Amino acid sequence: MVFDAPGAPLRATELPDPVPAPGELLLDVVACGVCRTDLHIRDGELEAPHTPLVLGHQVVARRTDTGARVGVPWLGWACGQCRFCLDGRENLCDHAQFTGLHRDGGYAQRIVADERFVLPLPDAFNDTAVAPLLCAGLIGYRALRMAGDPARLGLYGFGASAHIVCQVAVHEGREVYAFVRAGDDETAAFARGLGAVWAGDAMAPGPHEPDAAIIFAPAGELVVAALRAVRKGGIVVCAGIHMSDIPSFAYADLWGERVLRSVANLTRADGHGFLDVAPEVPVVTSVTTYPLADADRALEDLRAGRLEGAAVLVV
């Protein structure tokens, strides 16, 4: 499925098999998770450097040479030489290439990937269950680490990432507070079913002040709501790659040594760390599957909030 221009439907086309360069693997795609970042690219909110482009960066595939199952995540390549790579922050690499943005992604039958950046996948998860771990899980895991060591954790936007992070946080002994759309009783019940001790209106305070909050929804107004909800000294982490503008707010909402920070991309260390932890929890992913040809429908269901958990394309 090929992306040609912002707002245009994805186009089904027969593509020639990609040719791996030295150090790259040719992979048969089995499944690919559908991410809100894919939607931002298709809508033009995140500019694609070239078109046509194959979207998708939560890729479950098998090596054509050995048959081994691997995952292809968002970070597809980093230079290894810039100041960020050299101090262990390859997620901020000045020259990074991202799967489904700079490099063709997994909305396809075959893909090439740099062998150094593919991840071995735990046997505990089947193909569709493991796909959301490759972005929703990895970004959520990095965001959780960036939130410090909160006893009480607030999650804003209870979708693909939050439903995974909630389970990890509960496993670690944290109290989770799910901040959802007012009146969204179904999502609130879903969050409580995964271990959240409370679920309620995202624009209002919770019953207790969280020590930290992670915002997954791309809505800038939630930043202000989260700053007002966390305790003094609390951390608010913005985990999305794109967000609407943050409204102006009073300095008093930030004062008290509250911290506002973003999370950008992921490192290979995040990938290996999270995929080691996930079977121990064990993380259970809630997945809605679609055939590859229905990628547009999956994106629209994601946009409309019709999904509980994550969407996965089956190739």
N, C-alpha and C positions, 0 to 999 in steps of 0.2 A: 504494500500500500504506500503510495508516493504522495508527499506533500509538495504542492507547486506554488501556492500563494496564500497569504493570510486570508482566512475566511472561506477559502475554497474547500469543497469536499475532498477527502483523500481519494486518490485515483488508483484503481486496481490496474496493474500492468505486469507483463512478463519481463522480468529483469534478467540480464545475463548473470551467470554465477560470478560473484566478486572474486577477484584474484588476490590472494594474500601476498603481501610484500615480505621480505626477509624479517623474521621475528614475529610474524602474524600467523594466526590460526584460521583455517576455514571451518566454520561451524554450521551444523544443521539446527535451525531454531525449532524448539519444541513448544515454547510458550513465551509470552511477553506481557508483563504487567503494564497497565495503562495508568499514567501518572498525570497529575495536574500540570506538571511542566510541559508535557506533550500538548496539552490544551493551550497553554500560554504561547507555545511556538506556533501552533496552528492559527491562533487568533492574532498573531503579530505582536503580542505584548513582549515576547522575547524574540529578537530578530535572528532568523536563520542566516548564516553567512553565505549560504548557497542553496539553490533549488535546481532541480528536484531533489528532495531529501526524504529518506526513510526515517520515520520517527521511532521511538521506543528505546528505553534504556534499563529495563528490568528483564533482561533476556536470559532465559533458560535454554541451553543448547547442548549439543553433543559434538565433540571433536570428530571430524571426518576421518582422522588418522587412527585414533585409538578407541573411539566410542565413549570416552569418559565424559561425564556430565559436568558442565561448568556454568558459571553465571557471568554475564557481561553487565557491569554497572554503568552509572552515569560518567564517572571518570574513565575515559578511554585511553588517555595518554598524558604524560607530563614530561617536561624536558629533563628533569633531574639535575639541572645546573643553575637555575635561578636561585635567588636568596631564599625564596619560600621553600622550594624543594630541598635545599641544603639544610634547612633547619626543621625538617619534618612536617612542613605544611604544604605538601604537594597539591592539596585541594585549592590553594591560592596561586598555583603556578601561573606565571605571566604568559605562558604559551600553551596552556592546557587545551586538550581536545576532549569534547564531551560526546558520548554516544547518543545518537539521535538528534544532534545539533551540528557538530562539525564532522562527525563520522556517521555513516548510515547505520541505523539502528535495527531493532528487532521486529518491526511490523513487516516481516519478510520470511521467506523460507530458509535463506542462508545469509550469513553475516561473516565478515572478517573482523578479528579483534587482535590487539597486541597481546601476545602470550603473557607478558608480565602483569597485565592488568585484569586478567580474568580470575575468577574466584572459584575454588573447589566448593561444591555444595554438599551440605550434610545429607546423609542417606535417610535421616528421620523424616524428611519432607518430600511429598510428591511434587511433580513438576508445577502444577498450578498453585499449590500451597507455598512453594518457596519463592515464586516470582515476586510477590510484593515485598519480600525481605530485602530485595536488591536495591531498593530506593526508599520506599516508605519506611522500611525497617532500619536501613543504614542511616538515613538522615535523622530519623527519630532517635536512634541510639547516640549519634554524635550530639544532637541537641540535648539529650538527657545528661550526657557527660559535661556539656557546657553549662548546665544548670546548677553545677556544684553538687552538694550532697543534701538535697531537700528532704526533710521528713514529710512535708506536705507539698504536693506537686499539683499545680493547675494545668489542665490541657484545654486549649481553645481550638475548636474545629475537630470534631471527633470522627475522622474519616480513616483513610488507609493507614497513615502514619500513627495517629493517636491510638487506634485500636491495638496496634502492636506494642507501642511504648507503654501503654497502660499495663499490659501484662508483665513487661520487664520490670516496671517500677514496683508493682505489687509484689513480684517475686523477690525484689530487693528489700521489701519491708516498708515501702513508702505508702502514705495515704494519698490516693489520687482523687482529685476534684475535677469533674468534667463540666466545662462551660460550653453550653450548646445554644442553639437558637431558641428564643423564648417560645414555649408551646410545642417544641419538638419532643413529644413524650416518647416516641419510638427510639430516637437516638439516645435519649437519656436512659431508657431502659436497657438499651444495648450496652452503654457504658457501665452501668451498674452490674450487668451480667458478666462483665469482664473484670470486676473487682473494684470499680470506683466506689468510694464511700458516699459520694454525693454527686448529683448531676442537676444542673439548673441553668438559668438565664445567663448567657455570656456577658451581657451588658450590665449586670448587677453584681454586687459582692456575694461571695459564698458564705457559708456558715462560719468558716474559719479563714484566717489569712494564710494563703500558701506561702511557703518559703521561696518558691520559684514557680514560674509559669512558662510553658512553651506554646507558641502560637503557630498553628499549622494552616489555618484558614487565611486566604490572601486578602484580608480585610483590615486596612490600616486603623480603623476605629477600635479594633480589638487591642491594639497596643496601649491605647489610653486606658481602656477598661482593665487590662491586666496590671498596668502600673498602679492603678488605684486599688486593685484587689490584693496585691502582695504586701507582705509586711515590710517594715523598714529593713534595709539591707538586702531585700529580695532581688532576685534576678529574673528578668523577662527575656526570653530567647525567641527571636523570630526565625522560624525554621524554613520558610519558603524562599524560593528563588525569585519570586515576583510578588509584590503586594501593592494594593492601592495606596494612595497618598495617606500619610498619617496626619490626622487633624491636629491643629495647634492645641496645646494643653498648658495648664499652669505649671510653673516650676515646682509648686508644692507637690504635684503628682510624682515628680522624679526625686524630690528632695528626700533626705533620710538615707542617703547612700544606696538608694535603689540603682540597679544596673540594667541597662538596655543594650542588648547585643544581637548580632545576627549570626547565623550559621551558613557557611557557603560550601556546598559540594561535599565531598568525602575523601578520605584517604584509603589506601589499600589496608592500612592498619585497622581502620574502622571496620572494613569489610571482614577481615579475618577475626577480629575481636567479637563482632556481633554474631557472626555465623557460628562461632564456638559457644556463645551464650544461649542462642535461641533454642537449641534442643534441650538445654538444661531447664528452661522455664517450665514446660515447653511452650513456645509460642504457638497459638492456634490462629491461623488467618481465616477471616471470613471473606470468601471469594465468590464473585459472580463471573462466569465464563462466557465468552463470546467467540464465534469463529473469526478468523482473521479478516474475512470479507466484511464483517460488521464493526470494524474499528471505529467508524464515524459514530455509530449508534452508542458504542461504549463511551466515547468522549462526551457525547451529549447527555448520557445518563449521569456521568460524573459531574458535568456542569450543573445539571438540574438537581443534584443531591438525591438522586434516586437509588444510590448504592448504599448498602450496609457493609462497610469494609472496603475491599478493593475489587477492581475489575482486572481480568486477565484474558488476553487473546490466546486461543489455542490454535496452533499451526498444524 
